[in-house]
Amino acid sequence: MSDINASMTINDVVNKHPHTMKIFSKYQLDTCCGGHQEIDVAAKLYGADLELLMKELDEVIRSGK
C-alpha cells in the first residue's frame, strides 16, 4: 500500500507524486482549480469508482511511472 489515502487532497497527492496526474486525468478529476478537494469527495462528485481509483493510484505510485 502506498502512502496516500482517500482523505488527502488531489493537490497533495500530485505534489508528492507528480506521475499520478495521469490517473486523475483518466478519471476526469480536476488537478487544477478542483485539486483542493479530497480524493473521496471528488470521486463522489464526478462519479468515479473510488476503490478502483485508489488501486490505480497505488499501482502508479509503487511503479514510479
Backbone as a chain_set.jsonl record, in Angstrom:
{"seq": "MSDINASMTINDVVNKHPHTMKIFSKYQLDTCCGGHQEIDVAAKLYGADLELLMKELDEVIRSGK", "coords": {"N": [[0.844, -1.179, 0.0], [0.475, 2.244, -0.747], [1.601, 5.545, 0.328], [-0.635, 7.175, 0.451], [-4.037, 8.312, 0.99], [-7.638, 8.245, 0.787], [-8.658, 10.535, 1.941], [-6.902, 12.539, 1.485], [-6.032, 15.545, -0.288], [-6.384, 16.08, -3.812], [-4.391, 17.75, -4.886], [-2.373, 17.495, -2.906], [-1.571, 14.856, -3.283], [-0.71, 14.892, -5.983], [1.36, 16.764, -5.806], [3.161, 15.375, -4.208], [3.507, 13.023, -5.644], [3.973, 13.4, -8.699], [3.538, 11.883, -11.045], [1.06, 10.749, -10.735], [-0.82, 12.321, -11.854], [-1.719, 11.535, -14.364], [-3.521, 9.5, -13.784], [-5.54, 10.794, -12.342], [-6.398, 12.456, -14.396], [-7.348, 10.546, -16.199], [-9.669, 9.762, -14.91], [-11.01, 12.071, -15.089], [-10.758, 13.97, -13.058], [-10.321, 17.024, -11.539], [-7.211, 18.533, -11.439], [-6.342, 21.011, -11.055], [-7.907, 23.769, -10.449], [-9.867, 22.424, -8.999], [-8.36, 20.796, -7.472], [-8.088, 21.06, -4.779], [-9.858, 19.516, -3.486], [-10.714, 16.647, -1.497], [-9.779, 13.31, -2.314], [-11.785, 11.314, -2.067], [-14.123, 12.873, -1.954], [-14.06, 14.224, -4.43], [-14.187, 12.02, -6.156], [-16.746, 11.052, -5.622], [-18.302, 13.277, -6.421], [-17.774, 13.349, -9.176], [-18.495, 10.879, -10.05], [-16.688, 8.751, -10.038], [-15.221, 5.533, -9.546], [-14.227, 4.955, -6.455], [-12.734, 2.939, -5.126], [-11.429, 1.603, -7.25], [-10.037, 3.768, -8.367], [-8.274, 4.448, -6.222], [-6.811, 2.087, -6.15], [-5.52, 2.153, -8.652], [-4.033, 4.515, -8.376], [-2.329, 3.739, -6.29], [-0.934, 1.679, -7.599], [0.435, 3.091, -9.652], [2.025, 4.765, -8.134], [3.618, 2.937, -6.72], [4.954, 1.76, -8.876], [6.334, 3.874, -9.88], [5.989, 5.111, -12.278]], "CA": [[0.0, 0.0, 0.0], [1.253, 3.475, -0.836], [1.486, 6.484, 1.438], [-1.76, 8.088, 0.248], [-5.343, 7.805, 1.385], [-8.745, 8.919, 0.113], [-8.976, 11.818, 2.558], [-5.914, 13.528, 1.04], [-6.485, 16.319, -1.437], [-5.761, 15.729, -5.088], [-3.147, 18.52, -4.983], [-1.358, 16.907, -2.031], [-1.069, 13.636, -3.922], [0.032, 15.27, -7.195], [2.611, 17.414, -5.373], [4.051, 14.337, -3.668], [3.712, 12.012, -6.687], [3.503, 14.051, -9.926], [3.126, 10.912, -12.06], [-0.334, 10.346, -10.521], [-1.702, 13.226, -12.592], [-2.348, 10.81, -15.478], [-4.653, 8.728, -13.26], [-6.611, 11.763, -12.079], [-6.904, 12.877, -15.718], [-8.118, 9.415, -16.734], [-10.979, 9.798, -14.248], [-11.501, 13.435, -15.291], [-10.774, 14.676, -11.785], [-9.614, 18.287, -11.696], [-5.962, 18.656, -10.685], [-6.003, 22.44, -11.035], [-8.788, 24.534, -9.552], [-10.587, 21.499, -8.129], [-7.39, 19.943, -6.796], [-8.159, 21.249, -3.326], [-10.829, 18.558, -2.934], [-10.241, 15.338, -1.082], [-9.982, 12.311, -3.368], [-13.089, 10.663, -1.92], [-15.164, 13.843, -2.291], [-14.014, 14.429, -5.878], [-14.662, 10.8, -6.806], [-18.206, 11.026, -5.492], [-18.859, 14.35, -7.248], [-17.607, 13.073, -10.597], [-18.962, 9.534, -10.346], [-15.574, 7.817, -10.212], [-15.168, 4.388, -8.632], [-13.166, 5.292, -5.507], [-11.878, 1.781, -4.872], [-10.591, 1.406, -8.433], [-9.161, 4.934, -8.439], [-7.219, 4.295, -5.22], [-5.964, 0.969, -6.575], [-4.681, 2.619, -9.752], [-3.07, 5.463, -7.816], [-1.35, 2.943, -5.556], [-0.092, 0.974, -8.566], [1.333, 4.023, -10.346], [2.997, 5.24, -7.142], [4.57, 1.856, -6.462], [5.766, 1.508, -10.066], [7.141, 5.055, -10.141], [5.79, 5.53, -13.68]], "C": [[0.891, 1.244, 0.0], [0.977, 4.379, 0.364], [0.374, 7.519, 1.237], [-3.041, 7.453, 0.766], [-6.41, 8.704, 0.776], [-9.114, 10.264, 0.735], [-7.946, 12.9, 2.225], [-6.494, 14.32, -0.127], [-5.75, 15.849, -2.69], [-4.424, 16.457, -5.216], [-2.043, 17.949, -4.109], [-0.735, 15.677, -2.677], [-0.218, 13.979, -5.142], [1.356, 15.946, -6.834], [3.628, 16.387, -4.889], [4.441, 13.322, -4.741], [3.195, 12.562, -8.016], [3.0, 13.087, -11.002], [1.702, 10.39, -11.856], [-1.309, 11.214, -11.313], [-2.41, 12.49, -13.734], [-3.546, 9.984, -15.005], [-5.823, 9.669, -12.965], [-7.23, 12.238, -13.392], [-7.767, 11.784, -16.347], [-9.542, 9.421, -16.173], [-11.635, 11.179, -14.345], [-11.695, 14.186, -13.976], [-9.838, 15.873, -11.896], [-8.37, 18.344, -10.809], [-5.511, 20.109, -10.6], [-6.883, 23.138, -9.99], [-9.544, 23.64, -8.571], [-9.67, 20.597, -7.326], [-7.369, 20.078, -5.289], [-9.115, 20.256, -2.67], [-10.142, 17.266, -2.502], [-10.589, 14.334, -2.188], [-11.372, 11.692, -3.268], [-14.239, 11.597, -2.293], [-15.226, 14.048, -3.8], [-14.545, 13.205, -6.617], [-16.185, 10.719, -6.762], [-18.855, 12.063, -6.4], [-18.832, 14.018, -8.736], [-17.963, 11.637, -10.986], [-17.858, 8.52, -10.614], [-15.649, 6.714, -9.161], [-13.971, 4.594, -7.701], [-12.204, 4.128, -5.287], [-10.916, 1.536, -6.039], [-9.595, 2.555, -8.589], [-7.993, 4.788, -7.467], [-6.266, 3.165, -5.587], [-5.004, 1.419, -7.681], [-3.652, 3.644, -9.282], [-1.959, 4.726, -7.086], [-0.395, 2.253, -6.527], [0.898, 1.914, -9.252], [2.38, 4.581, -9.382], [4.049, 4.17, -6.902], [5.481, 1.594, -7.662], [6.696, 2.686, -10.376], [6.987, 5.593, -11.557], [4.47, 6.246, -13.849]], "O": [[1.927, 1.283, 0.665], [0.23, 4.029, 1.278], [0.439, 8.615, 1.792], [-3.127, 6.24, 0.957], [-6.11, 9.801, 0.304], [-9.818, 11.055, 0.107], [-8.101, 14.05, 2.637], [-7.345, 13.821, -0.863], [-4.65, 15.299, -2.625], [-3.429, 15.851, -5.612], [-0.885, 17.921, -4.527], [0.479, 15.482, -2.623], [0.867, 13.426, -5.319], [2.366, 15.716, -7.498], [4.825, 16.527, -5.139], [5.565, 12.821, -4.75], [2.083, 12.225, -8.422], [2.124, 13.447, -11.789], [1.185, 9.665, -12.707], [-2.488, 10.88, -11.43], [-3.566, 12.785, -14.039], [-4.494, 9.792, -15.767], [-6.966, 9.365, -13.306], [-8.447, 12.402, -13.485], [-8.796, 12.074, -16.957], [-10.5, 9.12, -16.886], [-12.687, 11.419, -13.753], [-12.658, 14.933, -13.802], [-8.686, 15.729, -12.306], [-8.459, 18.218, -9.588], [-4.413, 20.394, -10.122], [-6.607, 23.082, -8.792], [-9.828, 24.049, -7.445], [-10.137, 19.733, -6.583], [-6.708, 19.303, -4.598], [-9.175, 20.163, -1.444], [-9.129, 16.857, -3.068], [-11.577, 14.502, -2.903], [-12.064, 11.56, -4.277], [-15.225, 11.157, -2.884], [-16.309, 14.047, -4.387], [-15.276, 13.343, -7.598], [-16.828, 10.359, -7.749], [-19.842, 11.77, -7.074], [-19.757, 14.365, -9.471], [-17.751, 11.232, -12.13], [-18.068, 7.542, -11.332], [-16.086, 6.94, -8.033], [-12.826, 4.424, -8.119], [-10.989, 4.322, -5.265], [-9.728, 1.291, -5.829], [-8.429, 2.324, -8.912], [-6.842, 4.986, -7.854], [-5.06, 3.266, -5.366], [-3.816, 1.101, -7.644], [-2.514, 3.633, -9.75], [-0.783, 5.05, -7.247], [0.816, 2.241, -6.305], [2.069, 1.571, -9.414], [3.512, 4.84, -9.789], [5.244, 4.467, -6.882], [6.649, 1.246, -7.489], [7.716, 2.522, -11.046], [7.77, 6.439, -11.988], [4.134, 6.669, -14.956]]}, "num_chains": 1, "name": "protein.A"}
